[in-house]
Amino acid sequence: MEHYVGLTSDPATRLEAHNAGISPHTARYRPWRFLVIVEFDEEAPAMTFERYLKTGSGREFAPRHLKRRASRAGTVSSEVILGGR
């Protein structure tokens, strides 16, 4: 299974775009589905968390702590982890 970590303020629209094949980087792994959505009250901490999840340490952290768990703390921006195929 492929995993994708991204930042968006509209997860449903972002998922739709990935499944429509708009991004050549994710098109070949369709269909995508949400595994976890973590929402933040402000954009800056969401961006910091996204960068962390893309590091080696973050890639090890995500399956242990985020799998099948969604945390909803606000509505400004969301960290989206998608699973493809």
Secondary structure as GFF3:
##gff-version 3
##sequence-region A 1 85
A	DSSP	beta_strand	2	8	.	.	.	ID=ss1
A	DSSP	alpha_helix	11	20	.	.	.	ID=ss2
A	DSSP	three_ten_helix	27	29	.	.	.	ID=ss3
A	DSSP	beta_strand	32	40	.	.	.	ID=ss4
A	DSSP	alpha_helix	43	53	.	.	.	ID=ss5
A	DSSP	alpha_helix	56	65	.	.	.	ID=ss6
A	DSSP	beta_strand	71	72	.	.	.	ID=ss7
A	DSSP	beta_strand	77	84	.	.	.	ID=ss8
###
